[in-house]
Amino acid sequence: SGAVDVVFDPQNPKTLFAVFSEVTRTPWSEVSTAAAASSSSAAAAPTPVPASPPAAPAVSTEAALYKSIDGGSTWAPLTAHGLPEEPIQRIAITVSAADSNRVYALLDADADKDSGLYRSSDAGDSWQLVSPSIEPSANAFSHIAADPKVAESLYLIRDAVYHSSDAGVTFTRLTTLTHHPESLWLDPADPARMIASTSAGPFISTDAGRNWNAGSPPQTSRFN
């Protein structure tokens, strides 16, 4: 398994969250190691060990979420306390710049009932499934982006850009972006200004995603 995402607390960059997972994707299928393995054979969570120089935590072959409060020198697994106990296939995570205690995680679990958007109000110590209907896209994994000014405002990126104003309980699709989005950047000073990277290049919005204009980037290539 390998690291697929690392985010930090914008108010305290020594606080990091890392996501590890292992997925094999072909043109006709996508299989995670966790899905293929029995949940009874999942490896035990590692014990945080000081690293010099800083090293990535040892993880099992299923998706796992880790937290560091010392800039990555040591890591601790985030398990239970509201998170699913059975294997997790994929995870996306973001920390709110408006409230360091507010952390959002999008999980694709083996059990459909445990998949969805999870929210923590204590910096990852405990979690609540707030939107079970939100699951990762089948062909491209979803991402989430927290509004840097409002802790209850959250954007979900999958087949389109979706917005929640109630901390992830409900989402509204922003329908004017016609190309498949890959990621989303929000201006820390003015969250209404955002840039979405898509399969057709970047698109810019200055009104919180209600309208989009194509950017003029240099020639780029797309990697999945």
HUZI-V587302 format. One record per backbone hydrogen bond with DSSP energy under -1.0 kcal/mol. CO is the residue of the C=O (numbers start at 1). NH is the residue of the N-H. If there is no record, write none. Layout:
# HUZI-V587302
co->CO nh->NH
co->CO nh->NH
This chain:
# HUZI-V587302
co->2 nh->21
co->5 nh->19
co->7 nh->17
co->9 nh->12
co->12 nh->15
co->14 nh->71
co->15 nh->9
co->16 nh->68
co->17 nh->7
co->18 nh->66
co->19 nh->4
co->19 nh->5
co->20 nh->64
co->21 nh->2
co->22 nh->33
co->24 nh->31
co->29 nh->26
co->31 nh->24
co->32 nh->36
co->33 nh->37
co->38 nh->41
co->39 nh->42
co->64 nh->20
co->65 nh->78
co->66 nh->18
co->67 nh->76
co->68 nh->16
co->73 nh->51
co->76 nh->67
co->80 nh->83
co->81 nh->127
co->87 nh->110
co->88 nh->63
co->90 nh->108
co->92 nh->106
co->94 nh->104
co->99 nh->102
co->101 nh->123
co->102 nh->96
co->103 nh->120
co->104 nh->94
co->105 nh->118
co->106 nh->92
co->107 nh->116
co->108 nh->89
co->108 nh->90
co->111 nh->114
co->112 nh->115
co->116 nh->107
co->117 nh->130
co->117 nh->131
co->118 nh->105
co->119 nh->128
co->120 nh->103
co->122 nh->125
co->128 nh->119
co->131 nh->117
co->131 nh->134
co->143 nh->157
co->145 nh->155
co->150 nh->153
co->152 nh->167
co->153 nh->147
co->154 nh->164
co->155 nh->145
co->156 nh->162
co->157 nh->143
co->160 nh->158
co->161 nh->174
co->162 nh->156
co->163 nh->172
co->164 nh->154
co->172 nh->163
co->173 nh->175
co->180 nh->199
co->183 nh->197
co->185 nh->195
co->190 nh->193
co->192 nh->208
co->193 nh->187
co->194 nh->205
co->195 nh->185
co->196 nh->203
co->197 nh->182
co->197 nh->183
co->198 nh->201
co->201 nh->198
co->202 nh->215
co->203 nh->196
co->204 nh->213
co->205 nh->194
co->207 nh->210
co->213 nh->204
